[in-house]
Amino acid sequence: MATSEHESRSTYDELEARIKRISNVGNATGVLYWDQQTKMPEGGTPARAKQLSALQSIQHELLTEERTGELLSELESGELDDEQAAVVREIRRWYERAIDVPSELVTELAETSSEAQPAWQEAKAEDEFETFEPYLDRLRELQIERAEQIDPDKDPYEVMFEDGEPYLPLSTVERIFDELRDGLIPLIEDIQENGADIADDAFAGIYDTETQEEVARDALDVLGYDWNRGRLDTAPHPFMSGTQFDARVTTRYDENDPLDSLTATIHEFGHATYQLGLRDDAYGTPLGDSRSSGIHESQSRFWENHVGRTKAFWELFLPTFKDRFPQADDVTVDEAYKAINQVFTDNTIRVEADELTYHMHIILRSEIEKEFVAGELDVEEIPARWNELMDDYLGVVPGTDSAGCLQDIHWTSRFGGFQNYTVGSVFAAQLWATIEEELDEPMERIREGDFAPIRDWLTENIHQQGQRYTTDELIEEVTGEPLTADYFLDYVTEKYEAIYELD
Amino acid sequence: MATSEHESRSTYDELEARIKRISNVGNATGVLYWDQQTKMPEGGTPARAKQLSALQSIQHELLTEERTGELLSELESGELDDEQAAVVREIRRWYERAIDVPSELVTELAETSSEAQPAWQEAKAEDEFETFEPYLDRLRELQIERAEQIDPDKDPYEVMFEDGEPYLPLSTVERIFDELRDGLIPLIEDIQENGADIADDAFAGIYDTETQEEVARDALDVLGYDWNRGRLDTAPHPFMSGTQFDARVTTRYDENDPLDSLTATIHEFGHATYQLGLRDDAYGTPLGDSRSSGIHESQSRFWENHVGRTKAFWELFLPTFKDRFPQADDVTVDEAYKAINQVFTDNTIRVEADELTYHMHIILRSEIEKEFVAGELDVEEIPARWNELMDDYLGVVPGTDSAGCLQDIHWTSRFGGFQNYTVGSVFAAQLWATIEEELDEPMERIREGDFAPIRDWLTENIHQQGQRYTTDELIEEVTGEPLTADYFLDYVTEKYEAIYELD
């Protein structure tokens, strides 16, 4: 029927225009956030907080307008092609989660969260967990209330997890975590007990930060970053921000550690590559948006670990590094490779962890969060539980809560988000295994600095898909099987056994 | 009556919350614009245009919601203190101008304006006025239609002028322009005919732009710019952007002309000082916002001309300049003073004009605009009319339309805005005269680099007032008399007669 088709087309157009507008407000918020982290003078803070909060509440109101629901219902009862159906599915999901939560609760959560941040900061600075306790306890209450509003029949922690990853069941992720726990703990113990001394001081010395920035730019050049749609700046906590038209990388510089800025830069390059690979013509719609935070993290971990931490990459890049830093002239490729893959067995800080112990930090947080949300753990029991699990998993106990359960800011805004970091690493390994089958000697391409085949493969298979597939569908579509820990465990076992000469 | 007072207080609070929200969207738009001009990679253009347009339309919708009108009417029929009455007056004005214009017309104007910009760019690049003609003609039609929607009983050009300056009658401004025309033309002719050769090549040579940036920072330091609430960046067309919490200066650098970046920096510093002087506690309301573009320009012109172009300032600043640029070691204060005040009698470009000829460029534009809007001038007659008036006023005719009637982008967005540049200069001179009476030897303070008394006086008398007074009220309140050209004419006559040794 021509008329009905025409009608559904124009209903669809209306929904699309609506979601584009909402996305534009979100992207504007992203620019304000980037500016705040990289350029804004300190004094701008009070006004910026108000601007961000105005945009966020406007975005919420636009999304939850009655008309959004009407358009969705109309479209759901009509004929839609695959792409349209995906768009409607994603907007419906976003809409439901927004409309289910009373606005007073949204406001109270936002306020409690913003009060909790300075309290957390103070608690961390003073090493006094008690200062943070009442906020954390109240946040648990409010987050549980929110979760129950969204789905009273589901475990609240599951609902929280689904905020970040709606299409991978928590049970699947937990099964993968079990496998990681079983595989990683013995490997880490093995390294702690039998690990040969590796070249951890290959890059000892002072590396001036201006030259480090040139090295970071060199790395982005080599990897093929599109400077016409991006830029590099400094931020205390590196992040990526932007869209397919403008995806910006940030990094930080430590004059004692030139590898830190480099891995951070390559990590954020991975995130930027995902954004830049999204469809230009679908800007502002779910088809032109990234799939989920886990998939996003797979892209950053892919470039950071499967490219930036390979021997092939250092064969390619070490000469460039030495051109900038002649002081490193004696470092060999083997030493560089070992230095960038060093396992810090006495480290207690997640963000300073290596590719191996990192995931034990994540698993620990997921377990504690879950116990806390379930009421199995009282707020004051968290520090002891933290230290107990650190000892179990990594054989090291932080000397202070600041270096333990107070190290991350995440709980001031949500629970159930940490898992995606590990999902990203696991899927990155699975992607590398697929790429090894589908591309002609990808490791050789890295050695030659010919990154286009790898970049293009990821763009075609992941980035250009946007949110057309759900996360589990996308994983199967691209790799031919569901998410599995096997490739990651094989990869780290082989890599670290070789580096630490374990047998 | 306690109840009624309470009621009107809560109605007022609701209006205030509403206007703060709208202002926050506007300020977010300002951040996006600043970013676009200073940091955004080229490729970001399409997405940024969409983000800006979304925020602008949202701001318009929030302002024109029925509830805004209801709150205004309620408050207007009740008791309000002076500040509240000013807030209601300003919001009413903004609301009426927004609500009077049908949204289709708003959209058509925005679209025509954004299509006109590349057409203007092309016309200017190719020196082909014909390319721009149809757009300019259509813009005239649409702008007249808009003006008639706002006030069908008023001359449309007057309505257009009132967009930027609602509280100074156009007739007042035109009377001042007549006085300027009468005073300036003979002075300019005198300089052209009898002007002694002044030291226009005192700063000949190449000045590297990195060092120029250091000089610009020195100047901002000396003037007392609050770096905790601001920053300095480069932009092709210098501008200031921000709020009382974060007011950013931009400038540009020309290696052949170190005075250009310096005057641009000091000019934008003046704008920033206005923003930074606004009341923190009134952020987001008319009481914490600048009065009008004419008053804003008075602050930039005050610092640029009455401070930055004085001999006293160069006595203070030339040693700093020479520290950065030893190549200028032989330049004397007198030479620097003359160089920064040089009259370029054969210049045809407004933005390169000196303090004297500049206003003839403005008067010419105002006359042509007015004739064009009144239908006394057809679009194709503009170039000839332009050249005729240039000859009359400045005795010089541009060789091309690109250097003539195509030089400014302004007409692609509006008519009736140029006057405020001259209002700013005229009021700046009036302010200086008042300051000379009220402060203890202000010129001595400049010579000593003690800018606080001047800055504080402006902050107290102008900035902290926000929009409490209307423009004409503010001018009288601060200087004791209405806007007058007298002080400006006395100032330039005395200054330029001395520099050019005219009698």
Interface residues (C-beta under 8 A of the other chain):
Chain A: K20 R21 N24 V25 N27 A28 V31 L32 D35 K39 M40 P41 E42 G43 G44 T45 P46 A47 R48 K50 Q51 S53 A54 L55 S57 I58 L62 D226 W227 N228 R229 G230 R231 G242 T243 Q244 F245 D246 D280 Y283 G284
Chain B: K20 R21 N24 V25 N27 A28 V31 L32 D35 K39 M40 P41 E42 G43 G44 T45 P46 A47 R48 K50 Q51 S53 A54 L55 S57 I58 L62 D226 W227 N228 R229 G230 R231 G242 T243 Q244 F245 D246 D280 Y283 G284
